[in-house]
Amino acid sequence: MTAVNSPVPEADIKATGEVLQGALVDLLDLSLIAKQAHWNILGPRFRSIHLQLDEVVATARTYADTIAERSSTIGVPPDGRAATLARHSDVAQPPDGWLQEHAVVELLIDALAGTIRRMHERIRITGDTDLVSQDVLLGLTAQLEKHHWMFQAEHPRPQ
């Protein structure tokens, strides 16, 4: 028995809950990775990238809360505990210590790209299970893609 009952069909709740939990893990870890880079970046473009990282953190934290609340709304308790992130995150991780600006930019390009790929799969799944959750994921993914573009513009990779 759940504490919250939703009019969404039970099978759709289960699938959507799994999607939302995966998105929550990605977003919470992305916010931590961006903050880690924010604190440890070195280089001539320190300030501009430092501020850009804060924008990624703000997006990730805002949408993490929205995703977690959507999960609660459909009757699935969200799990944002550190142990859960450690077990389930697939987001690219930074090395220990100071990070040169080019390494930070590459880290964010990779972390965002992986997160975006997983979000596109989640969007596909929720197209069949819960259009309201899909709408949240669409807005989130648009923001992540914008951050990805901006980091790529900081450090274009050879074609």
Summary of the structure (lengths in Angstrom):
residues: 159
radius of gyration: 16.5
end to end distance: 53.7
largest distance: 56.0
contacts: 494
relative contact order: 0.19
helix: 75%
strand: 3%
